[in-house]
Amino acid sequence: MNCDTMVALGEVTVDKSVIFGKNSDREPNEGHELRYFPPQDYKESDMVHTTNMEIEQVDHTHAVILSSPHWIWGAEMGVNEHGVVIGNEAVFTKEPERDHGLLGMDILRLALERAKTAEEAVDVIAGLLETYGQGGNHGFQHKLKYHNSYLIADPKEAWVVETADVYWIAEKVSKFRTISNCLTIGDKYDKIHPQLIDYALKKKYCKKKDDFHFSKCFTASIFDYRTWGGRGTTRQSCTTSRLFEKKGKIDEQYVMAVLRDHNTTDPNWTPAKGSMGSICLHAKPITVPSQSTSSMVVHLGKKFITIWVTATSAPCTSLFKPIFMFPLPVPYTKRTPTGQYDSESLWWQHELIHRAILRDYQTRIKVIRPLQQQYEQKWLTKIQNLRTESEITAEQLKRFMTDAIMESLDIERQWLEALKNTPLKKRNGFLYTRYWNKRNQEAQMPSIP
C-alpha cells in the first residue's frame, strides 16, 4: 500500500535527538491495531508463525510497540526497547513478486525483535531475504503483491534499505531522509547484496558496472500503473522539501504537521478533491484506493523514547497520543479491530468521527481543531518538562501515558457529540458519496452523523 516515512537526525533537529515519522496507508475498512510485545526467551527448537509461513525463532526477542493491520502478524511501523524504529514502503520493481515468502511487514517485526541497532536491523533484513525471500499477498480485501523498502533509525544513525525480490541495497542516511512508494537509492550506497550488480548486468538492466544505478535499473516499467499511479516520487519530493525547509529546527510537532500535509495550496481543499499526491491520504473512488489508517512519530531521546501514535485513521482528524515501551492501558486496547465496525474498538470508534468529517470537510474539521491543538500542545509541553527532570521512574511514565490516553478518549467523545450537532453546509458529489456509503455498508457502520 501507499505510505510515507521520514527521519531527521540530530544535526537537523531542535534538541539533537533523532525523530522518525510515518503514515501507514491501507484500505479504508482495514482496522489498524497498536500492539505491545514484551521481551521473551525461546528454546532452540522453537518456531515463529508469521502471517504466511513458519520460520525458526531466535533465542531472544526484544520488547516492541507495533502499529499493524489487524490481520497481519507483522507491522507497518514500530519501535523496540533499544530505540530501533522501522517503517516500510511498498515498491514495485522489474522483478516479479512471489506468491510465497515473508511479507514485508513480517520482516519489519522480525528485524525489530532481533536487532539492537539500525545497522544490525539492516543485516537482519538481508539475512531474512536470503533465507526465506519475500512474497505473498499484502492486501486485505484486494490482493496486492509488492517488494519493500525500509527506513530504519536508532538514537545515533539511520539507514535506507531497498529491495527487489531477494536482492537488496542499503544507504546510510545523512542529516534527514524520506522514502515513499518508489526506489530512491542510486549509485551511492554503503551495503549491497553481493550478486546484485552482476544480476543487473545479466538482466541487461545496465550495460556495465559503472552504469549501475539501483533505482534506474530496478524501478518497474512506466507501463506498470502501480508505479506512476501511486505517485510515490511526488510524495517523497514533498516530504523531503518539508524537512529541508525546517532543517535545524525540526521537532516532533513539525513531523506531525508533515504527516498531516495534503500537499496542496487550495484553501478550499477537501478529501473529495484529493489525490495520491497527499501525505495525509484520503480514499476516494477510482483514483485513491487507500487512506492513512495510522500514524506514528518517534522521538529517540537520551533519557527515554517517546512514541506519539494516532492508532486511528487520517492524522488530520486524529490526536497524536504519547506512549512508552509498556503494555497499554486496557481501555485503549479493549477490543482488536477487524474489517467491520466494533463500538468497543478505538480504531472503529474514531471512524465515526473521521467519516462524519468527510461528509463536509471544510465545515467539520474546524469543529475538532481547537481541542486537537490544545491537547497536543499540552502533552508536548509536559513531555519536554519531563525530559528535564534528573530522574524519571517507570511508574511516572506509566501514569503519564495513562492520563494522556484517558484524556484523548474523552476528547473523542466530545468530538462525536459536537459533530452530531454540526449541520452539513456543503455536500459531496454523487460518486464520492456513493463510494463512502458502500464502504460504510461493507463495514456495517451505524449511521454517520
C-alpha positions in Angstrom: 0.0 0.0 0.0 1.0 3.7 -0.2 2.9 5.1 2.7 5.3 7.9 3.6 8.2 7.6 6.1 10.8 10.1 7.2 13.6 10.6 9.7 15.6 13.6 10.9 19.0 13.0 12.6 20.4 15.1 15.4 22.2 17.5 13.1 18.8 18.9 11.9 16.5 18.6 15.0 16.0 21.2 17.7 17.2 19.1 20.6 19.8 17.0 18.7 17.6 13.8 19.0 16.6 11.5 16.2 12.9 11.9 15.2 11.1 9.4 13.0 7.6 9.7 11.4 5.3 7.5 9.3 1.8 7.4 7.8 0.5 3.9 7.1 -1.8 3.9 4.1 -4.1 0.9 3.8 -7.6 0.0 2.6 -10.4 2.1 4.2 -12.0 -0.7 6.3 -8.7 -2.3 7.3 -8.7 -1.8 11.1 -5.3 -0.9 12.5 -4.1 -2.1 15.9 -1.5 -0.9 18.4 0.3 -3.8 20.0 2.9 -4.3 22.7 5.0 -7.5 23.0 7.4 -7.9 25.9 11.0 -9.4 25.6 11.0 -13.1 25.6 13.4 -16.1 25.6 12.9 -19.2 23.4 14.2 -22.8 23.2 16.4 -23.8 20.2 13.6 -25.8 18.7 11.0 -23.0 18.8 9.4 -21.7 15.6 7.6 -18.4 14.9 4.4 -18.3 13.0 4.3 -15.2 10.8 1.4 -14.2 8.6 2.1 -16.8 5.8 4.8 -19.1 7.0 6.6 -20.6 9.9 10.3 -19.9 10.4 13.0 -20.6 13.0 12.8 -18.4 16.1 15.9 -16.8 17.7 16.8 -17.4 21.4 15.7 -13.9 22.5 13.4 -11.2 21.2 13.3 -7.6 22.3 10.2 -5.7 23.5 8.4 -3.9 20.7 5.5 -1.5 20.1 3.9 -2.1 16.7 1.3 -0.4 14.6 -0.3 -3.2 12.5 -3.2 -4.0 10.2 -5.4 -6.3 12.3 -4.8 -9.4 10.2 -1.0 -9.1 9.8 1.5 -10.8 12.2 4.0 -8.1 11.5 3.7 -4.3 11.3 3.7 -1.2 9.2 5.9 0.6 11.7 7.2 0.0 15.1 10.0 0.6 17.7 11.8 -1.7 20.1 13.2 -1.3 23.6 16.7 -0.3 22.3 15.3 2.6 20.2 15.4 0.9 16.8 12.5 2.2 14.8 11.4 1.0 11.3 8.8 1.9 8.7 8.3 0.0 5.4 7.0 1.0 2.0 5.6 -0.9 -0.9 7.8 -0.6 -4.0 7.3 -2.0 -7.5 10.3 -3.3 -9.4 11.1 -5.2 -12.6 11.4 -8.4 -10.6 8.2 -10.5 -10.4 6.6 -10.8 -7.0 6.5 -14.2 -5.5 3.4 -16.0 -4.2 5.2 -17.3 -1.1 7.6 -15.8 1.3 7.8 -13.4 4.2 5.6 -10.3 4.0 7.5 -7.0 4.2 5.6 -6.2 7.4 6.6 -9.5 8.9 10.3 -8.8 8.0 9.9 -5.4 9.8 8.7 -7.0 13.0 11.4 -9.7 12.9 14.1 -7.0 12.5 12.7 -5.1 15.5 12.6 -8.2 17.6 16.1 -9.2 16.7 18.2 -6.1 16.3 19.8 -3.7 18.9 20.9 -1.1 16.4 19.8 0.2 13.0 22.7 -1.3 11.2 22.1 -4.7 12.8 18.5 -4.4 11.6 19.8 -3.9 8.0 21.8 -7.2 8.4 18.7 -9.0 9.8 16.6 -7.9 6.8 19.3 -9.0 4.4 19.6 -12.4 6.1 15.8 -13.0 6.1 15.6 -12.2 2.4 18.4 -14.6 1.6 16.9 -17.4 3.8 13.2 -17.1 3.1 12.6 -14.5 0.4 9.7 -12.0 0.4 6.3 -12.7 -1.1 2.6 -13.3 -0.7 -0.5 -11.2 -0.6 -0.2 -7.9 1.3 -3.7 -6.7 0.6 -6.8 -7.0 2.8 -9.9 -7.2 0.6 -7.9 -6.8 -2.6 -4.9 -8.9 -3.5 -1.7 -6.9 -3.8 1.9 -8.2 -4.1 4.9 -5.9 -3.8 8.5 -5.7 -2.8 9.6 -3.5 0.1 11.8 -0.6 1.2 12.6 0.3 4.8 13.7 3.4 6.7 15.5 2.3 9.9 16.8 4.5 12.7 18.3 4.3 16.2 19.4 7.1 18.6 22.6 7.6 16.6 22.0 6.9 12.9 19.6 5.8 10.2 19.6 3.6 7.1 17.5 3.1 4.0 17.1 -0.5 2.7 15.5 -1.1 -0.7 14.8 -4.5 -2.2 13.9 -6.2 -5.5 12.9 -9.8 -4.7 15.8 -11.3 -2.8 18.2 -8.6 -3.8 18.8 -5.6 -1.5 20.9 -2.4 -1.2 21.4 -0.1 1.7 22.4 3.5 2.2 23.4 5.3 5.4 21.4 8.5 6.0 23.0 11.9 6.2 21.0 14.6 8.2 17.5 13.6 7.0 15.8 11.3 4.6 12.3 10.4 3.4 11.0 7.4 1.4 7.7 6.6 -0.3 6.5 4.1 -2.8 9.5 4.4 -5.1 13.1 3.4 -5.2 15.5 6.2 -4.2 19.0 4.7 -3.9 21.1 5.3 -7.0 24.9 4.7 -7.5 25.9 5.6 -4.0 25.4 3.0 -1.3 27.0 1.6 1.8 25.9 -2.1 1.7 24.8 -4.3 -1.1 23.7 -7.8 -1.9 26.9 -9.5 -3.2 25.3 -10.6 -6.5 23.1 -7.5 -7.2 25.3 -5.7 -9.7 26.1 -8.9 -11.6 22.4 -9.8 -11.7 21.6 -6.3 -13.1 24.2 -6.8 -15.8 22.9 -10.3 -16.6 19.3 -9.0 -17.0 20.7 -6.1 -19.1 19.3 -3.5 -16.7 22.6 -1.7 -17.2 25.4 -2.2 -19.7 28.5 -2.1 -17.4 29.3 -1.9 -13.7 30.0 1.8 -13.9 26.4 2.4 -15.2 24.8 0.7 -12.2 22.2 2.8 -10.5 19.7 0.8 -8.4 16.7 3.0 -8.9 17.1 3.3 -12.7 18.0 -0.4 -13.1 15.2 -1.9 -11.0 12.2 0.5 -11.0 9.2 -1.1 -12.7 8.3 -0.2 -16.2 6.4 3.1 -16.8 3.6 0.9 -18.1 3.2 -0.6 -14.6 0.3 1.6 -13.3 1.3 0.8 -9.7 4.5 2.9 -10.1 3.1 6.1 -11.7 -0.4 5.7 -10.3 0.9 5.7 -6.7 2.7 9.0 -7.2 5.4 7.9 -4.8 8.0 10.3 -6.3 5.6 13.2 -5.8 5.1 12.4 -2.1 8.7 11.7 -1.5 9.6 15.0 -3.0 7.0 16.7 -0.8 8.3 15.2 2.4 11.9 15.9 1.5 11.2 19.6 0.8 9.2 19.9 4.0 12.1 18.6 6.1 14.6 20.7 4.2 12.6 23.9 4.9 12.9 23.3 8.6 16.4 21.7 8.9 17.9 22.7 12.3 14.5 23.4 13.8 12.7 20.0 13.3 10.8 18.8 16.3 8.0 16.3 17.0 5.3 18.8 16.4 6.7 19.6 12.9 6.9 16.0 11.9 3.2 15.6 13.0 2.4 18.6 10.7 4.2 17.0 7.8 2.2 13.8 8.3 -1.0 15.9 8.1 0.1 17.6 4.9 -2.3 17.3 2.0 0.3 18.7 -0.5 -2.0 21.4 -1.7 -2.3 25.2 -1.6 -6.0 25.2 -2.3 -7.7 26.9 0.7 -11.0 25.1 -0.2 -9.4 21.7 -0.5 -11.4 18.7 0.6 -10.7 14.9 0.5 -13.2 14.7 -2.4 -10.6 16.7 -4.4 -7.7 14.6 -3.1 -5.1 12.6 -5.0 -2.4 10.0 -4.4 0.0 13.0 -4.0 -1.2 13.7 -0.5 0.9 12.8 2.5 -2.2 12.6 4.7 -4.1 10.3 2.3 -7.9 10.1 2.0 -9.6 7.4 -0.1 -11.9 8.3 -2.9 -13.4 6.5 -5.9 -11.2 5.2 -8.7 -8.0 7.2 -8.2 -7.3 6.8 -4.5 -8.0 3.3 -3.2 -6.3 3.7 0.2 -6.1 6.1 3.1 -3.8 6.9 6.1 -5.0 4.3 8.6 -2.5 5.0 11.4 0.4 7.4 12.1 3.4 7.4 14.3 6.1 9.8 15.4 9.0 8.6 17.5 11.4 10.8 19.5 14.6 8.8 20.3 15.6 10.8 23.4 18.6 10.3 25.6 16.5 9.6 28.7 13.5 7.8 27.2 11.8 7.0 24.0 8.5 8.9 23.3 6.2 7.2 20.8 3.4 9.5 19.5 0.6 7.5 17.9 -2.8 8.1 16.4 -3.8 4.4 16.2 -6.7 5.9 14.1 -7.3 7.0 10.6 -6.4 10.3 9.0 -3.9 12.2 11.1 -5.6 15.4 10.2 -8.7 14.2 12.1 -6.8 12.4 14.9 -4.9 13.1 18.1 -1.2 12.1 18.5 -1.0 10.5 21.9 2.2 9.9 23.8 3.0 6.3 24.8 6.1 4.5 26.1 7.5 1.0 26.0 5.0 -0.6 28.3 1.7 -2.5 27.9 -1.1 -0.1 27.0 -3.9 0.6 29.4 -6.9 -1.7 29.0 -9.4 1.0 27.9 -7.1 1.7 25.0 -6.9 -1.9 23.8 -10.3 -3.1 24.8 -11.0 -4.9 21.5 -8.9 -5.8 18.5 -10.3 -4.2 15.4 -11.4 -6.3 12.4 -12.8 -5.3 9.0 -16.1 -4.4 10.5 -17.3 -1.7 12.8 -17.0 -2.5 16.5 -18.0 0.0 19.1 -15.5 -1.5 21.6 -12.6 -0.8 19.2 -10.7 2.5 19.4 -9.9 2.4 15.7 -13.6 2.0 14.7 -14.8 4.5 17.4 -12.7 7.1 15.6 -14.0 6.1 12.2 -17.4 7.6 13.2 -15.6 10.9 13.7 -13.4 10.6 10.6 -16.3 9.7 8.3 -18.5 12.3 9.8 -15.8 14.9 8.9 -15.5 13.6 5.4 -19.2 14.4 4.8 -18.4 18.2 4.9 -14.6 18.5 5.5 -14.2 22.3 5.4 -17.1 22.8 7.9 -16.4 20.0 10.3 -12.6 19.9 10.5 -12.9 23.3 12.3 -15.0 21.6 15.0 -12.2 19.4 16.2 -9.2 21.7 15.6 -9.3 23.7 19.0 -9.2 20.6 21.2 -6.8 18.8 18.9 -4.3 21.7 19.1 -4.8 22.2 22.9 -4.3 18.5 23.7 -1.2 18.1 21.6 0.4 21.3 22.8 -0.4 20.4 26.4 1.2 17.0 26.2 4.2 18.1 24.1 4.9 20.7 26.8 4.5 18.1 29.6 6.9 15.7 27.7 9.5 18.5 27.3 9.3 19.2 31.0 9.6 15.5 31.8 12.8 15.3 29.8 14.5 18.0 32.0 13.9 16.0 35.2 17.0 14.4 36.7 15.2 11.1 37.5 12.3 9.5 35.8 10.8 6.3 37.0 8.8 3.6 35.1 5.8 4.4 37.3 5.9 8.0 36.3 5.9 7.2 32.6 3.1 4.7 33.0 0.9 7.3 34.9 1.8 9.9 32.3 0.8 7.6 29.4 -2.5 6.5 31.1 -3.5 10.1 31.8 -2.8 11.2 28.2 -4.7 8.2 26.8 -7.7 8.7 29.1 -7.9 12.4 28.2 -7.8 11.5 24.5 -10.7 9.1 24.8 -12.7 11.9 26.5 -11.9 14.3 23.7 -13.0 11.8 21.1 -16.4 11.5 22.9 -16.7 15.3 22.9 -15.9 15.5 19.2 -18.5 13.0 18.3 -21.2 14.8 20.2 -20.2 18.1 18.6 -20.2 16.7 15.1 -23.7 15.3 15.7 -24.8 18.9 16.3 -23.0 20.4 13.3 -25.2 20.7 10.2 -23.8 20.0 6.8 -23.2 23.2 4.8 -21.8 21.6 1.7 -22.5 18.1 0.4 -20.0 16.0 -1.6 -20.7 14.8 -5.2 -22.7 11.7 -6.1 -19.7 9.4 -6.9 -17.8 10.3 -3.7 -20.9 9.9 -1.5 -21.8 6.6 -3.1 -18.2 5.4 -2.6 -18.3 6.1 1.1 -21.8 4.8 1.5 -20.6 1.5 0.1 -17.5 1.3 2.4 -19.8 2.1 5.4 -22.2 -0.7 4.4 -19.4 -3.2 4.0 -18.2 -2.4 7.4 -21.7 -2.4 8.9 -21.2 1.1 10.2 -24.0 2.7 12.2 -25.5 5.9 10.9 -22.8 8.5 10.3 -23.6 11.9 11.9 
